[in-house]
Amino acid sequence: MVKNIRRSILIYLTVIIAIVSIYSLIFLFLMFKEGQHIPSQMVNVDPVTAVYWVIATMTTVGYGDVYFIGETGRIFSVIAAISGVIFLFGLLFPLVLTPWLDARVKSLLPTRVPSKLSDHLIICGYSPMVESLIEELEHQKTLFVVVERDEMIVKDLFEKGILCIHGDPSDKDTLDDANIRTANCLITNESDEMDANTILTAREMSDLRIIAILEDLSKRGYLEYAGASDVIAPKSILGSFIGRKAVDPTVSHLVGATEFLKDIEIIEFPIYPESELIGKSLRDAEIRKRTGCNIIGIWAGGEFSLNPQPAEVVKSNSILLAVGTEAQLLKLKKLVQVRRFWNRAMERKERLVVVGYGDVGKSIVDELKRAHAEFVVVDRNEDVLSGKGFDYVVGDGSNEEILVKAGVVSAATIIIALNIDTDAIFATLVARTLNPDAIILTRANAPICNKIYRAGADYVASVSIVVGQMVAKLAVTEHKEDVVILYEGIEIEKYHVRKGSPFAGKTLEELDIRSNVGCTVIGIEKEGRTVTDIRGNTTIEEDSILAIIGSKDQIRKFEEYEDMRSKSPEIVMIDKIGEIFR
């Protein structure tokens, strides 16, 4: 950088000296032509005067003591003044000042991590996904460093207190500065081509685990060949998840259930039209009595209610978050009568509509094909649709006329899988206006789920949030990529109650965790025995495992509760199940 600045200054000075010299010669020639070199004209025409006039004119100072009287000389004066502004100031900024300022900014940016940093993650490239990943890693107290080539991003991260360095992730010196030889894992998150270059460099230097975030599914093999340990295809995974959600009513097993204690799972059930639960309060529905499940949350209109009151009414297109054994949850699935609604929709030829056929849309379609569902796809590009063996409509997925043509008005389920969030929001608005009763599932890139819910979606899946959570789990637990964290915004975590804990021997009513921090205990495991029927008189025993659900802030408050931040906490987190994917 210093060499480049010196070179720029040398070029700048050379150009200026050359121009001043040429203009001085022209000045002398024109002065002699006008006869101003005659002593009686009281003008001392010599090289010094020539240089003096050129500099005064080019800098627009113009003292007026030396000037041309002829037309040609005056035209030259104008040319010298204009070119002076261009050459003196126009070249000064790009050749000298801008490189100098860039060098000053870069000199203030971090370029090396502490030498003692070890057992950390190296994240190459910053994005909204990395923002979610950082939140997860910070919550897990996992050490990491972000390597970014964009100065402004590094400056912003540095000001936020996030450990980062500026540099090219594919450069050996940069990776050395990130302590790659003592790192646990490296995550590449730039373009596929840049990632391949970074992976090759990293693999030369270390045999650490490398996780690559893939943009183009067709390039997966190249990144694996370059040396990636795991290749994550976020759009494909997200599409498969949304597709499974869409076909859930057609299958008899549970789709998307997550086990968080021994034999105890958590899952969400959309309330489709014609469910007998619609219009009933949780008390009147008697879900626990009839199925054994506990309802720990309700999504309705884009708002999540954790620990709903018994008087809360179940509405059409709301979503119940339930906890129970597999058998109990299957009873609840039958209770919401999803299958009957779906079968009637199929009898009336109410097909699913998939809007968008990119990587996410393709994975959704694959799931629908496996379930033998009837569907139609909407996309702008006819080339990617023709010859695929399914019905399609070519056009703008956010255009009302196109959506009507695709059958949105009578569709049972509408899946919005557009790549641009603004298009997805508008398409959701149009679809909801055309069909108030349909179940609408929408994919999002940025974490803007609430806005899409307000547009009318029943279910929103954010690529950045899902991948951030998934990569965090993959990086620290080495689970495979099909272990998808299903939810967003609400976390489920498990804590081990050690011997001597002030929690041991007390009832939940005495601890009053919900009032103090907002979290809820949804399960307790002790010696292989699991309890989900949690009541106020439930006693917490030593060496038991608590499953806690709450928002990130509530979980953080729980960790601070009862001196959770002491050096020897009596309750320690042993696992992070995930976030509720919304």
Residue pairs with C-beta under 8 A, 6 or more apart in sequence:
1 99
1 102
1 103
1 106
2 103
4 99
5 96
5 99
5 100
5 103
8 95
8 96
8 99
9 95
9 96
11 95
12 91
12 92
12 95
12 96
15 87
15 91
16 87
16 88
16 91
19 58
19 83
19 87
20 51
20 54
20 55
20 58
23 50
23 54
23 58
23 80
24 47
24 50
24 51
24 53
24 54
25 50
26 76
27 50
27 53
27 54
27 76
28 45
28 47
28 50
30 68
30 70
30 72
30 73
30 76
31 37
31 43
31 45
31 50
31 68
31 73
32 45
33 70
33 72
34 68
34 69
34 70
34 73
35 41
36 43
36 45
36 68
36 69
37 43
37 45
43 49
43 66
49 66
52 66
53 66
54 80
55 61
56 62
56 63
56 66
57 77
57 80
57 81
57 84
58 80
58 81
58 83
58 84
58 85
58 87
58 88
59 84
59 88
60 81
60 84
60 85
62 81
67 73
67 77
68 74
68 76
68 77
102 151
105 151
105 155
106 151
106 166
109 151
109 154
109 155
109 158
109 165
109 166
110 154
110 158
110 163
110 164
110 165
110 166
111 165
111 166
111 167
111 177
112 165
112 177
113 120
113 145
113 163
113 165
113 177
113 178
113 179
115 179
117 143
117 145
117 179
117 182
118 179
118 182
118 183
119 143
119 182
119 183
119 184
120 142
120 143
120 144
120 145
120 179
120 182
120 183
120 184
121 137
121 142
121 143
121 144
121 145
121 183
121 184
121 185
121 186
121 187
121 475
122 144
122 145
122 147
122 175
122 178
122 180
122 183
122 185
122 186
122 187
123 130
123 133
123 134
123 144
123 145
123 146
123 147
123 187
123 189
124 147
124 169
124 186
124 187
124 188
124 189
124 190
124 195
124 198
125 147
125 148
125 169
125 188
125 189
125 190
125 194
126 146
126 148
126 150
126 153
126 157
126 189
127 189
127 464
128 445
128 446
128 447
128 464
129 189
129 213
129 234
129 463
129 464
129 467
129 468
129 471
130 146
130 189
130 468
131 447
131 464
131 468
132 447
132 464
132 465
132 467
132 468
132 469
133 187
133 467
133 468
133 469
133 471
133 472
134 144
134 146
134 162
134 468
135 468
135 552
136 468
136 469
136 472
136 473
136 576
137 144
137 472
137 475
137 476
139 552
139 555
139 556
139 576
140 472
140 476
140 576
142 472
142 475
142 476
143 163
144 163
145 163
145 164
145 165
145 178
145 179
146 154
146 157
146 162
146 163
146 164
146 165
147 164
147 165
147 167
147 169
147 174
147 175
147 178
148 154
148 157
148 164
148 165
148 166
149 166
149 167
149 168
149 169
151 166
154 164
154 165
154 166
157 164
158 164
165 174
165 177
165 178
167 173
167 174
167 177
168 174
169 175
169 188
169 190
169 194
169 198
169 201
170 194
170 197
170 198
170 200
170 201
171 201
172 201
172 204
172 205
175 201
175 202
175 205
176 205
180 186
180 202
180 205
180 206
180 208
181 205
181 206
183 206
183 208
184 208
184 209
184 475
185 208
185 209
185 210
185 211
185 475
186 198
186 202
186 206
186 208
186 209
186 210
186 211
187 210
187 211
187 212
187 213
187 471
187 475
188 194
188 195
188 198
188 199
188 210
188 211
188 212
188 213
188 228
189 195
189 213
190 198
191 215
192 214
192 215
192 216
192 219
192 222
192 223
195 212
195 213
195 214
195 223
195 228
196 219
196 222
196 223
196 226
199 210
199 212
199 223
199 226
199 227
199 228
200 226
200 227
202 208
202 210
202 227
203 210
203 226
203 227
209 229
209 230
209 475
209 478
210 227
210 228
210 229
210 230
211 228
211 229
211 230
211 231
211 232
211 471
211 474
211 475
212 223
212 228
212 230
212 231
212 232
213 232
213 234
213 467
213 471
214 220
214 223
214 231
214 232
214 233
214 234
216 359
217 233
217 235
217 236
217 359
220 231
220 233
223 231
224 231
230 474
230 480
230 481
232 467
232 470
232 471
232 474
232 481
233 359
233 481
234 463
234 466
234 467
234 470
235 358
235 359
235 360
235 363
235 463
236 359
236 360
236 362
236 363
237 363
237 466
237 467
237 470
237 481
237 482
237 484
238 360
238 363
238 443
238 461
238 463
238 466
238 467
239 359
239 360
239 361
239 362
239 363
239 364
239 366
239 367
239 417
239 443
240 363
240 364
240 366
240 367
241 256
241 461
241 466
241 484
241 486
242 360
242 363
242 364
242 367
242 415
242 417
242 441
242 443
242 459
242 461
243 363
243 364
243 365
243 366
243 367
243 368
243 415
244 255
244 256
244 367
245 255
245 256
245 441
245 459
246 352
246 364
246 367
246 368
246 373
246 413
246 415
246 439
246 441
247 255
247 367
247 368
247 370
247 371
247 373
248 255
248 256
248 270
248 338
249 272
249 338
249 339
249 341
249 342
250 339
250 342
250 371
250 372
250 373
251 371
252 330
252 339
253 330
254 265
254 267
254 326
254 329
254 330
254 333
256 267
256 268
256 486
257 265
257 266
257 267
257 326
257 329
258 265
258 266
258 267
258 486
258 492
258 577
258 578
259 265
260 266
260 492
260 494
260 522
260 523
260 547
260 577
261 494
261 523
261 524
261 525
261 530
261 532
261 545
261 547
262 525
262 528
262 530
263 325
263 326
263 530
264 323
264 324
264 325
264 523
264 530
264 532
264 547
265 323
265 324
265 325
265 326
265 329
266 296
266 321
266 322
266 323
266 492
266 522
266 577
267 321
267 322
267 329
268 299
268 319
268 320
268 321
268 322
268 487
269 319
269 320
269 322
269 332
269 333
269 336
269 338
270 317
270 318
270 319
270 336
270 338
270 439
270 458
270 459
271 277
271 278
271 314
271 315
271 316
271 317
271 318
271 319
271 320
271 336
272 316
272 317
272 336
272 337
272 338
272 341
272 342
272 439
273 316
273 317
273 341
273 437
274 337
274 340
274 341
274 344
275 314
275 316
275 336
275 337
275 338
275 341
276 335
276 337
277 285
277 287
277 314
277 335
277 336
278 314
278 315
278 316
279 313
279 314
279 315
280 313
280 314
281 310
281 311
281 312
281 313
281 314
282 295
282 308
282 309
282 310
282 311
282 312
282 314
283 310
283 311
285 314
287 293
287 295
287 322
287 332
287 335
288 294
288 295
288 533
290 331
290 335
291 324
291 328
291 329
291 331
291 332
291 335
292 324
292 325
292 327
292 328
292 331
293 322
293 323
293 324
293 328
293 329
293 331
293 332
294 322
294 323
294 324
294 522
294 532
294 533
294 534
295 308
295 320
295 321
295 322
296 306
296 307
296 321
296 322
296 323
296 520
296 522
296 549
297 304
297 305
297 306
297 307
297 308
297 320
297 321
297 490
297 549
297 580
298 304
298 305
298 308
298 312
298 314
298 318
298 319
298 320
298 321
299 305
299 318
299 319
299 321
299 582
300 315
300 317
300 318
300 319
301 318
301 453
302 449
302 450
302 452
302 453
302 454
302 457
303 453
304 489
304 490
304 580
304 582
305 312
306 490
306 518
306 520
306 549
306 550
306 551
307 514
307 520
314 320
316 437
317 437
317 439
317 458
319 458
319 459
320 332
320 336
321 580
322 329
322 332
323 522
323 523
323 532
324 332
324 532
341 412
342 412
345 412
346 374
346 412
348 410
349 374
349 410
350 407
350 410
350 411
350 412
351 373
351 374
351 375
351 376
351 391
351 407
351 411
351 412
352 368
352 373
352 374
352 375
352 376
352 411
352 412
352 413
352 414
352 415
353 375
353 376
353 377
353 378
353 403
353 406
353 407
353 408
353 411
353 413
353 414
353 415
353 431
354 361
354 364
354 365
354 368
354 375
354 376
354 377
354 378
354 415
354 417
355 361
355 377
355 378
355 379
355 397
355 403
355 406
355 414
355 415
355 416
355 417
355 418
355 427
355 431
356 378
356 379
356 397
356 416
356 417
356 418
356 419
356 443
357 365
357 377
357 378
357 379
357 381
357 384
357 385
357 392
357 417
358 417
358 419
360 417
360 419
360 443
360 463
361 377
361 379
361 417
364 415
364 417
365 375
365 377
365 388
365 390
368 375
369 390
375 390
375 391
376 390
376 391
376 392
376 393
376 406
376 407
377 385
377 388
377 390
377 391
377 392
377 393
378 392
378 393
378 394
378 395
378 397
378 402
378 403
378 406
379 385
379 392
379 394
379 397
380 394
380 395
380 396
380 397
381 394
382 392
382 394
385 392
385 394
386 392
393 402
393 405
393 406
395 401
395 402
395 405
396 402
397 403
397 416
397 418
397 423
397 427
398 418
398 423
398 426
398 427
398 430
399 430
400 430
400 434
403 427
403 430
403 431
403 434
404 434
408 414
408 430
408 431
408 434
408 435
408 438
409 434
409 435
410 435
411 435
411 438
412 438
412 439
413 438
413 439
413 440
413 441
414 431
414 435
414 438
414 439
414 440
414 441
415 440
415 441
415 442
416 424
416 427
416 428
416 431
416 440
416 441
416 442
416 443
416 457
417 442
417 443
418 424
418 427
418 443
419 445
420 445
421 444
421 445
421 446
421 448
421 452
424 442
424 443
424 444
424 452
425 448
425 451
425 452
425 455
426 455
427 442
428 440
428 442
428 452
428 455
428 456
428 457
429 455
429 456
431 438
431 440
431 456
432 438
432 440
432 455
432 456
432 457
433 456
439 458
439 459
440 456
440 457
440 458
440 459
441 457
441 458
441 459
441 460
441 461
442 452
442 455
442 457
442 459
442 460
442 461
443 460
443 461
443 462
443 463
444 452
444 460
444 461
444 462
444 463
445 462
445 463
445 464
446 462
446 464
447 462
447 464
447 465
447 488
448 462
449 460
449 462
449 465
449 488
449 489
449 582
452 460
453 460
459 582
460 582
461 581
462 488
465 488
465 579
465 581
466 484
466 485
466 488
466 581
469 485
469 488
469 578
469 579
470 481
470 483
470 484
470 485
473 479
473 483
473 485
473 576
473 578
474 480
474 481
474 483
485 577
485 578
485 579
485 581
486 578
486 580
486 581
487 578
487 579
487 580
487 581
487 582
488 579
488 580
488 581
488 582
489 551
489 579
489 580
489 582
490 549
490 550
490 551
490 579
490 580
490 582
491 549
491 550
491 551
491 552
491 555
491 576
491 577
491 578
491 579
491 580
492 522
492 547
492 548
492 549
492 576
492 577
492 578
492 579
492 580
493 547
493 548
493 555
493 573
493 575
493 576
493 577
494 545
494 546
494 547
494 548
494 573
494 574
494 575
494 576
494 577
495 545
495 546
495 548
495 571
495 572
495 573
495 574
496 543
496 544
496 545
496 571
496 572
496 573
496 574
497 503
497 504
497 540
497 541
497 542
497 543
497 544
497 545
497 546
497 570
497 571
498 542
498 543
498 570
498 571
498 572
499 542
499 543
500 542
500 570
501 542
501 570
501 571
502 562
502 570
503 511
503 540
503 562
503 570
503 571
504 540
504 541
504 542
504 570
505 539
505 540
505 541
505 542
506 539
506 540
507 536
507 537
507 538
507 539
507 540
508 521
508 534
508 535
508 536
508 537
508 538
508 540
509 536
509 537
511 540
513 519
513 520
513 521
513 558
513 561
514 520
516 557
516 561
517 550
517 554
517 557
517 558
517 561
518 550
518 551
518 553
518 554
518 557
519 548
519 549
519 550
519 554
519 555
519 557
519 558
520 534
520 548
520 549
520 550
521 534
521 538
521 546
521 547
521 548
522 532
522 534
522 547
522 548
522 549
523 530
523 531
523 532
523 534
523 546
523 547
524 530
524 531
524 534
524 538
524 540
524 544
524 545
524 546
524 547
525 531
525 544
525 545
525 547
526 541
526 543
526 544
526 545
531 538
540 546
545 574
546 571
547 577
548 555
548 558
550 558
558 564
559 565
559 573
562 570
562 571
563 569
564 571
